[in-house]
Amino acid sequence: MKMRNEEFISNGTTCRGVLYLPEHTDGPHPCIVMAHGFGLTHDSGLMPFKEAFVEAGYAVFAFDYRTFGSSDGTPRDVMNPFHQVDDYLAALAHARSTEEVDAARIALWGTSFAGGLVTVAAARDGQVQATISQCPMMDGLAATAGLIGYAGIGQGMRLSWHATVDAVRSIFGARRRYVGAAGKPGDLAMMTADDCYDGYVPILADNANNRVAAIVSMYLPFFRPVSKAHKVTAPALLLICEKDTVAPAKVAKKAAEKMPTAETRLYDIGHFDVYTGKGFEMSLKDQIEFLGRVLPVREAASAAPENAVPAASATGAA
């Protein structure tokens, strides 16, 4: 596949990504706009998805949120979900302006935390042709309650304390306070269920850090994509892991029920199992099948004869 580095502006900050294009077909191509989940960059374990989509005939525009990876923004690794929705919308606008992309045939793709981000972005945009949400985090309040459920109220209080310190420091321009994105049980991190550390760390790219500014735990309970799900009218595919310790499956199912044209696929696996092995194979197969139906790759149209009669005139229609 062909690759080209791209830049776009989101709320005054330069964000960067890579446009992947099918090598042996002419555009404009239907396009998938994607980013990663909680604290990760698009280089962190997503290449197998990119390759499969491009092989199927789609362009892929994968980008990093502001303050993460190749994108600008300081201080680094500040995760504000409301800003990240804006980044998705700015990336979508950039993809639509790209010559090789069919602006009328774009899907938003998100995994984990980004599964909720694309839901809110699609609800706000109202024009995307499809969304794919893999192991999606659809309710920050429910995710926070889940964290307290498996890690205890003490962990919730620790994270709240560090979030308060970080918020105060941000006001005065002081050095930010960070916590781990994923850790082992008992670690100071946002995700510490038994499968989190071993599922998260292996997919970290060189440009990703296993940390986020602690203030994220203040934003999280107020970020509730499930409340916007009813506004997503485009075909939506939700790939739900029944044993998910990070993104409650129950809420993902509830979000799907609110979407007029949503489809769900249920897997008896954990949150991080969709990135490798059998879980990846099942998820990817379902995604390719879904895209083939709702956003098919068009074959090159043969030129019509010069004396062809328009269908409306041939039938006498007005």
LUMMIVEX-828826 format. One record per residue (C-alpha): residue number from 1; x negated, y negated, z negated; residue in one letter. Coordinates in Angstrom, 1 decimal, padded with zeros to 4 digits. Each point is the difference from the previous one (the first is absolute). Layout:
N
+-----+--------+--------+--------+----+
!   i !   east !  north !     up ! aa !
+-----+--------+--------+--------+----+
! NUM !      X !      Y !      Z !  A !
...
+-----+--------+--------+--------+----+
// end
This chain:
318
+-----+--------+--------+--------+----+
!   i !   east !  north !     up ! aa !
+-----+--------+--------+--------+----+
!   1 !  000.0 !  000.0 !  000.0 !  M !
!   2 ! -001.0 ! -003.6 !  000.5 !  K !
!   3 ! -000.6 ! -002.2 ! -003.0 !  M !
!   4 ! -000.1 ! -003.8 ! -000.4 !  R !
!   5 ! -000.5 ! -002.1 ! -003.1 !  N !
!   6 !  002.8 ! -002.6 ! -000.5 !  E !
!   7 !  000.6 ! -003.0 ! -002.3 !  E !
!   8 !  003.1 ! -001.8 ! -001.1 !  F !
!   9 !  001.0 ! -002.6 ! -002.6 !  I !
!  10 !  002.3 !  000.8 ! -002.9 !  S !
!  11 !  001.0 ! -003.0 ! -002.1 !  N !
!  12 ! -003.3 ! -001.7 !  000.8 !  G !
!  13 ! -002.2 !  003.1 ! -000.6 !  T !
!  14 ! -001.8 !  001.9 !  002.8 !  T !
!  15 !  001.0 !  003.6 !  000.0 !  C !
!  16 ! -001.7 !  002.6 !  002.2 !  R !
!  17 !  000.9 !  003.3 !  001.6 !  G !
!  18 ! -000.7 !  002.3 !  002.9 !  V !
!  19 !  002.1 !  000.5 !  003.1 !  L !
!  20 ! -000.1 !  003.6 !  001.2 !  Y !
!  21 !  001.2 !  000.6 !  003.6 !  L !
!  22 !  000.5 !  003.2 !  002.1 !  P !
!  23 ! -003.0 !  000.2 !  002.3 !  E !
!  24 !  001.5 !  001.4 !  003.2 !  H !
!  25 !  003.4 ! -001.7 !  000.2 !  T !
!  26 !  001.0 ! -003.6 !  000.9 !  D !
!  27 !  001.9 ! -002.2 ! -002.4 !  G !
!  28 !  001.9 ! -001.6 ! -001.3 !  P !
!  29 !  000.3 !  002.7 ! -002.6 !  H !
!  30 !  002.5 !  000.6 ! -002.8 !  P !
!  31 ! -001.9 ! -000.9 ! -003.1 !  C !
!  32 ! -000.2 !  001.1 ! -003.6 !  I !
!  33 ! -001.1 ! -002.6 ! -002.5 !  V !
!  34 ! -001.5 !  001.5 ! -003.1 !  M !
!  35 ! -001.9 ! -000.6 ! -003.2 !  A !
!  36 ! -000.8 !  002.1 ! -003.1 !  H !
!  37 !  001.4 !  000.3 ! -003.4 !  G !
!  38 ! -001.0 ! -001.1 ! -003.5 !  F !
!  39 ! -003.4 ! -001.7 !  000.1 !  G !
!  40 ! -001.2 !  001.8 !  003.1 !  L !
!  41 ! -001.3 ! -001.0 !  003.4 !  T !
!  42 !  001.2 !  001.3 !  003.4 !  H !
!  43 ! -003.4 !  001.8 !  000.3 !  D !
!  44 !  000.9 !  002.1 ! -003.1 !  S !
!  45 !  001.2 !  003.4 !  001.4 !  G !
!  46 !  002.4 ! -001.3 !  002.7 !  L !
!  47 ! -002.1 !  000.9 !  003.1 !  M !
!  48 !  001.7 !  003.3 !  000.5 !  P !
!  49 !  003.4 ! -001.8 !  000.2 !  F !
!  50 ! -001.4 ! -002.7 !  002.4 !  K !
!  51 ! -001.5 !  002.6 !  002.3 !  E !
!  52 !  003.2 !  002.0 !  000.1 !  A !
!  53 !  002.1 ! -003.0 !  000.8 !  F !
!  54 ! -002.4 ! -001.2 !  002.7 !  V !
!  55 ! -000.2 !  003.5 !  001.5 !  E !
!  56 !  003.8 ! -000.1 !  000.2 !  A !
!  57 ! -000.1 ! -003.2 !  002.1 !  G !
!  58 !  000.4 ! -002.7 ! -002.7 !  Y !
!  59 ! -002.1 ! -003.0 ! -000.7 !  A !
!  60 ! -000.9 ! -000.4 ! -003.7 !  V !
!  61 ! -000.8 ! -003.2 ! -001.7 !  F !
!  62 ! -001.5 !  000.8 ! -003.4 !  A !
!  63 ! -000.9 ! -002.9 ! -002.3 !  F !
!  64 ! -001.2 ! -000.8 ! -003.5 !  D !
!  65 !  001.9 ! -002.3 ! -002.4 !  Y !
!  66 ! -001.5 ! -003.3 ! -001.1 !  R !
!  67 ! -002.7 !  000.4 ! -002.7 !  T !
!  68 ! -000.6 !  003.7 !  001.0 !  F !
!  69 ! -002.4 !  001.7 !  002.4 !  G !
!  70 ! -000.9 ! -001.9 !  003.1 !  S !
!  71 !  002.4 ! -002.9 ! -000.7 !  S !
!  72 ! -000.8 ! -003.3 ! -001.6 !  D !
!  73 !  001.3 ! -001.3 ! -003.2 !  G !
!  74 ! -001.5 ! -000.6 ! -003.5 !  T !
!  75 !  000.0 !  001.1 ! -002.7 !  P !
!  76 ! -000.2 !  003.5 !  001.4 !  R !
!  77 !  002.4 !  003.0 ! -000.5 !  D !
!  78 !  002.9 ! -002.2 ! -001.2 !  V !
!  79 !  003.1 !  002.0 !  000.8 !  M !
!  80 !  003.2 ! -002.0 !  000.2 !  N !
!  81 !  002.7 !  002.0 !  001.7 !  P !
!  82 !  001.9 ! -003.1 !  001.1 !  F !
!  83 ! -003.1 ! -001.3 !  001.8 !  H !
!  84 ! -000.5 !  003.4 !  001.6 !  Q !
!  85 !  003.4 ! -000.1 !  001.5 !  V !
!  86 ! -001.0 ! -003.3 !  001.6 !  D !
!  87 ! -003.1 !  001.6 !  001.3 !  D !
!  88 !  002.0 !  002.8 !  001.6 !  Y !
!  89 !  002.2 ! -002.7 !  001.7 !  L !
!  90 ! -003.0 ! -001.9 !  001.2 !  A !
!  91 ! -001.5 !  003.2 !  001.3 !  A !
!  92 !  003.3 !  000.8 !  001.8 !  L !
!  93 !  000.0 ! -003.5 !  001.6 !  A !
!  94 ! -003.6 !  000.5 !  001.2 !  H !
!  95 !  000.8 !  003.4 !  001.5 !  A !
!  96 !  003.0 ! -001.5 !  001.8 !  R !
!  97 ! -002.4 ! -002.6 !  001.6 !  S !
!  98 ! -002.5 !  002.6 !  001.2 !  T !
!  99 !  000.0 !  000.7 !  003.7 !  E !
! 100 ! -000.3 !  003.8 ! -000.3 !  E !
! 101 !  002.9 !  000.3 ! -002.3 !  V !
! 102 !  003.7 !  000.1 !  000.9 !  D !
! 103 !  001.3 ! -002.6 ! -002.3 !  A !
! 104 !  003.5 !  001.4 !  000.1 !  A !
! 105 ! -001.1 !  003.5 ! -001.1 !  R !
! 106 ! -001.8 ! -000.1 ! -003.3 !  I !
! 107 !  000.3 !  002.2 ! -003.1 !  A !
! 108 ! -001.3 ! -000.9 ! -003.5 !  L !
! 109 ! -001.8 !  002.8 ! -001.8 !  W !
! 110 ! -000.9 !  000.1 ! -003.7 !  G !
! 111 ! -001.2 !  002.6 ! -002.4 !  T !
! 112 !  000.4 !  000.1 ! -003.8 !  S !
! 113 !  000.3 ! -003.6 ! -001.2 !  F !
! 114 !  000.1 ! -001.2 !  003.6 !  A !
! 115 !  003.1 !  002.2 !  000.6 !  G !
! 116 !  001.9 ! -002.6 ! -002.1 !  G !
! 117 ! -001.8 ! -002.9 !  001.6 !  L !
! 118 !  001.1 !  000.9 !  003.5 !  V !
! 119 !  003.6 !  000.4 ! -001.2 !  T !
! 120 !  000.0 ! -003.6 ! -001.3 !  V !
! 121 ! -001.8 ! -001.2 !  003.1 !  A !
! 122 !  002.5 !  001.7 !  002.3 !  A !
! 123 !  002.9 ! -001.5 ! -002.0 !  A !
! 124 ! -001.5 ! -003.5 !  000.4 !  R !
! 125 ! -000.9 !  000.3 !  003.6 !  D !
! 126 !  003.2 !  001.7 !  001.3 !  G !
! 127 ! -001.5 !  000.9 !  003.4 !  Q !
! 128 ! -002.4 !  002.9 ! -000.4 !  V !
! 129 !  001.1 !  003.1 !  001.8 !  Q !
! 130 ! -000.9 !  002.6 ! -002.7 !  A !
! 131 ! -001.6 !  000.4 ! -003.4 !  T !
! 132 ! -001.9 !  003.0 ! -001.4 !  I !
! 133 ! -000.5 !  000.2 ! -003.8 !  S !
! 134 ! -002.2 !  002.8 ! -001.2 !  Q !
! 135 !  000.2 !  001.0 ! -003.8 !  C !
! 136 !  001.5 ! -003.6 ! -000.4 !  P !
! 137 !  000.0 ! -002.0 ! -003.2 !  M !
! 138 !  003.4 ! -001.5 !  000.2 !  M !
! 139 !  000.4 ! -001.5 ! -003.5 !  D !
! 140 ! -002.8 ! -001.6 ! -002.1 !  G !
! 141 !  002.2 !  000.1 ! -003.1 !  L !
! 142 !  000.6 !  003.7 !  000.3 !  A !
! 143 ! -003.7 !  000.6 !  000.7 !  A !
! 144 ! -000.9 ! -002.0 ! -003.1 !  T !
! 145 !  002.4 !  002.1 ! -002.0 !  A !
! 146 ! -001.5 !  003.1 !  001.5 !  G !
! 147 ! -003.5 ! -001.1 ! -001.0 !  L !
! 148 !  001.1 ! -000.5 ! -003.6 !  I !
! 149 !  001.8 !  003.3 !  000.1 !  G !
! 150 ! -003.1 !  002.0 !  000.8 !  Y !
! 151 ! -002.7 ! -002.2 ! -001.5 !  A !
! 152 !  001.8 ! -001.4 ! -003.1 !  G !
! 153 !  001.1 ! -003.4 ! -001.2 !  I !
! 154 ! -003.5 ! -000.7 ! -001.2 !  G !
! 155 ! -001.3 !  000.1 !  003.6 !  Q !
! 156 !  002.8 ! -002.4 !  001.0 !  G !
! 157 ! -001.1 ! -002.4 ! -002.7 !  M !
! 158 ! -003.6 !  000.3 !  000.9 !  R !
! 159 !  000.7 ! -000.9 !  003.6 !  L !
! 160 !  002.3 ! -002.8 ! -001.0 !  S !
! 161 ! -002.7 ! -001.5 ! -002.2 !  W !
! 162 ! -002.6 !  000.1 !  002.8 !  H !
! 163 !  002.6 ! -001.5 !  002.4 !  A !
! 164 !  000.5 ! -002.9 ! -002.4 !  T !
! 165 ! -003.7 ! -000.6 ! -000.3 !  V !
! 166 ! -000.3 !  000.1 !  003.8 !  D !
! 167 !  002.9 ! -002.4 !  000.5 !  A !
! 168 ! -001.6 ! -002.5 ! -002.5 !  V !
! 169 ! -003.3 !  000.3 !  001.7 !  R !
! 170 !  001.5 ! -000.6 !  003.4 !  S !
! 171 !  001.5 ! -003.3 ! -001.2 !  I !
! 172 ! -003.4 ! -001.3 ! -001.0 !  F !
! 173 ! -001.9 !  001.5 !  002.9 !  G !
! 174 ! -002.0 !  002.3 ! -002.2 !  A !
! 175 ! -001.3 !  003.5 !  001.0 !  R !
! 176 !  002.9 !  002.3 !  000.4 !  R !
! 177 !  000.8 !  003.0 ! -002.2 !  R !
! 178 !  000.2 !  003.3 !  001.9 !  Y !
! 179 !  001.4 !  003.5 ! -000.7 !  V !
! 180 ! -000.3 !  003.2 !  001.9 !  G !
! 181 !  002.4 !  000.7 !  002.8 !  A !
! 182 ! -000.2 !  003.8 ! -000.8 !  A !
! 183 ! -001.5 !  001.7 ! -003.0 !  G !
! 184 !  000.0 !  003.2 ! -002.0 !  K !
! 185 !  002.5 !  000.3 ! -002.9 !  P !
! 186 ! -001.0 ! -002.5 ! -002.7 !  G !
! 187 ! -001.9 ! -002.3 !  002.3 !  D !
! 188 !  000.9 ! -003.7 !  000.4 !  L !
! 189 !  001.6 !  000.3 !  003.4 !  A !
! 190 !  003.3 ! -000.6 !  001.7 !  M !
! 191 !  000.4 !  003.7 !  001.0 !  M !
! 192 ! -001.2 !  002.7 ! -002.5 !  T !
! 193 !  002.2 !  003.0 !  000.6 !  A !
! 194 ! -001.8 !  003.3 !  000.3 !  D !
! 195 ! -000.3 ! -000.1 !  003.8 !  D !
! 196 ! -000.8 ! -003.7 !  000.5 !  C !
! 197 ! -003.8 ! -000.2 ! -000.4 !  Y !
! 198 ! -000.7 !  003.1 !  002.0 !  D !
! 199 !  002.5 ! -001.0 !  002.7 !  G !
! 200 ! -001.0 ! -003.7 !  000.2 !  Y !
! 201 ! -003.8 ! -000.1 ! -000.2 !  V !
! 202 ! -000.8 !  002.4 !  002.9 !  P !
! 203 !  001.7 ! -002.2 !  002.5 !  I !
! 204 ! -001.7 ! -003.2 ! -001.1 !  L !
! 205 ! -001.9 ! -001.6 !  002.9 !  A !
! 206 ! -003.2 ! -001.9 ! -000.5 !  D !
! 207 !  001.8 ! -003.3 !  000.2 !  N !
! 208 !  002.5 !  001.0 ! -002.7 !  A !
! 209 ! -000.4 ! -000.3 ! -003.8 !  N !
! 210 !  001.9 !  002.1 ! -002.5 !  N !
! 211 !  001.2 ! -003.2 ! -001.8 !  R !
! 212 !  002.6 ! -002.7 !  000.1 !  V !
! 213 !  000.4 ! -003.3 ! -001.8 !  A !
! 214 !  001.9 !  000.8 ! -003.2 !  A !
! 215 !  002.7 ! -002.5 !  000.7 !  I !
! 216 !  001.6 !  002.5 !  002.3 !  V !
! 217 !  001.9 !  001.7 ! -002.9 !  S !
! 218 !  001.8 ! -003.3 ! -000.4 !  M !
! 219 !  001.1 ! -000.1 !  003.6 !  Y !
! 220 !  000.9 !  003.7 !  000.2 !  L !
! 221 !  003.3 !  000.1 ! -001.9 !  P !
! 222 !  001.4 ! -002.8 !  002.1 !  F !
! 223 ! -000.8 !  001.6 !  003.4 !  F !
! 224 !  003.0 !  002.2 !  000.8 !  R !
! 225 !  000.3 !  000.9 !  003.7 !  P !
! 226 !  003.0 !  002.2 ! -000.8 !  V !
! 227 !  002.0 ! -003.2 ! -000.5 !  S !
! 228 ! -000.8 ! -001.0 !  003.6 !  K !
! 229 !  000.5 !  003.4 !  001.6 !  A !
! 230 !  003.6 ! -000.8 !  001.2 !  H !
! 231 ! -001.4 ! -002.7 !  002.2 !  K !
! 232 ! -002.1 !  002.5 !  002.0 !  V !
! 233 !  002.2 !  000.8 !  003.0 !  T !
! 234 ! -002.7 !  001.4 !  002.3 !  A !
! 235 ! -000.6 !  003.8 !  000.0 !  P !
! 236 ! -002.0 !  000.8 ! -003.2 !  A !
! 237 ! -001.8 !  003.2 ! -000.9 !  L !
! 238 ! -000.8 !  000.6 ! -003.7 !  L !
! 239 ! -002.4 !  002.9 ! -000.7 !  L !
! 240 !  000.6 !  000.8 ! -003.7 !  I !
! 241 ! -002.2 !  002.2 ! -002.3 !  C !
! 242 !  002.2 !  001.7 ! -002.5 !  E !
! 243 ! -002.9 !  000.4 ! -002.5 !  K !
! 244 ! -001.1 ! -003.6 !  000.3 !  D !
! 245 ! -001.5 ! -001.4 ! -003.3 !  T !
! 246 ! -000.6 ! -003.5 !  001.4 !  V !
! 247 !  003.0 ! -000.9 !  002.1 !  A !
! 248 !  003.2 !  001.4 ! -001.4 !  P !
! 249 !  001.7 !  002.2 !  002.5 !  A !
! 250 !  003.4 ! -000.7 ! -001.4 !  K !
! 251 ! -000.2 ! -003.7 !  000.8 !  V !
! 252 ! -001.3 !  000.7 !  003.5 !  A !
! 253 !  003.1 !  002.1 !  000.7 !  K !
! 254 !  002.1 ! -002.8 ! -001.4 !  K !
! 255 ! -001.6 ! -002.5 !  002.4 !  A !
! 256 !  000.6 !  002.4 !  003.0 !  A !
! 257 !  003.7 !  000.2 ! -000.9 !  E !
! 258 !  000.2 ! -003.7 !  000.2 !  K !
! 259 ! -001.5 ! -000.2 !  003.5 !  M !
! 260 !  002.6 !  000.3 !  002.8 !  P !
! 261 ! -002.2 !  002.2 !  002.2 !  T !
! 262 ! -002.5 !  001.6 ! -002.3 !  A !
! 263 ! -001.3 !  003.5 !  000.2 !  E !
! 264 ! -001.8 !  001.9 ! -002.8 !  T !
! 265 ! -002.4 !  002.8 ! -000.1 !  R !
! 266 ! -000.6 !  001.7 ! -003.3 !  L !
! 267 ! -003.2 !  001.8 ! -000.9 !  Y !
! 268 ! -000.7 !  002.1 ! -003.1 !  D !
! 269 ! -003.4 ! -001.6 ! -000.5 !  I !
! 270 ! -001.7 ! -002.8 ! -002.0 !  G !
! 271 ! -000.6 ! -003.6 !  000.9 !  H !
! 272 ! -003.5 !  000.4 !  001.4 !  F !
! 273 !  000.6 !  003.3 !  001.8 !  D !
! 274 !  001.2 ! -001.7 !  003.2 !  V !
! 275 ! -003.5 ! -001.2 !  000.9 !  Y !
! 276 ! -001.6 !  003.4 !  000.5 !  T !
! 277 !  000.7 !  003.6 !  000.8 !  G !
! 278 !  003.5 !  001.4 !  000.4 !  K !
! 279 !  001.7 ! -003.1 ! -001.5 !  G !
! 280 ! -001.7 ! -002.2 !  002.6 !  F !
! 281 !  001.0 !  002.4 !  002.8 !  E !
! 282 !  003.7 !  000.1 ! -001.0 !  M !
! 283 !  000.2 ! -003.8 ! -000.5 !  S !
! 284 ! -001.7 ! -000.8 !  003.3 !  L !
! 285 !  002.1 !  002.5 !  002.0 !  K !
! 286 !  003.2 ! -001.6 ! -001.3 !  D !
! 287 ! -001.3 ! -003.5 !  000.7 !  Q !
! 288 ! -001.0 !  000.9 !  003.6 !  I !
! 289 !  003.4 !  001.6 !  000.6 !  E !
! 290 !  001.8 ! -003.0 ! -001.5 !  F !
! 291 ! -001.9 ! -002.5 !  002.1 !  L !
! 292 !  000.6 !  002.1 !  003.2 !  G !
! 293 !  003.7 ! -000.5 ! -000.6 !  R !
! 294 !  000.3 ! -003.6 ! -001.2 !  V !
! 295 ! -003.0 ! -001.6 !  001.7 !  L !
! 296 ! -000.9 !  002.3 !  003.0 !  P !
! 297 ! -003.0 ! -000.7 !  002.1 !  V !
! 298 !  001.2 ! -001.1 !  003.4 !  R !
! 299 ! -001.4 !  001.6 !  003.2 !  E !
! 300 ! -001.2 ! -002.4 !  002.6 !  A !
! 301 !  003.0 ! -001.0 !  002.1 !  A !
! 302 ! -000.2 !  000.6 !  003.7 !  S !
! 303 !  000.5 ! -003.0 !  002.2 !  A !
! 304 !  003.5 ! -000.4 !  001.3 !  A !
! 305 !  000.5 ! -000.2 !  003.8 !  P !
! 306 !  000.2 ! -003.6 !  001.3 !  E !
! 307 !  003.5 !  000.5 !  001.3 !  N !
! 308 !  001.3 !  001.7 ! -003.1 !  A !
! 309 !  003.5 ! -001.1 ! -001.0 !  V !
! 310 !  000.5 ! -001.1 ! -003.6 !  P !
! 311 !  002.1 !  002.5 ! -001.9 !  A !
! 312 !  002.7 ! -002.6 ! -000.9 !  A !
! 313 !  000.5 ! -001.0 !  003.7 !  S !
! 314 !  000.1 !  003.6 !  001.2 !  A !
! 315 !  002.8 !  000.9 ! -002.4 !  T !
! 316 !  001.9 ! -003.3 !  000.5 !  G !
! 317 ! -000.4 ! -001.0 ! -003.6 !  A !
! 318 !  000.2 ! -003.7 ! -000.8 !  A !
+-----+--------+--------+--------+----+
// end
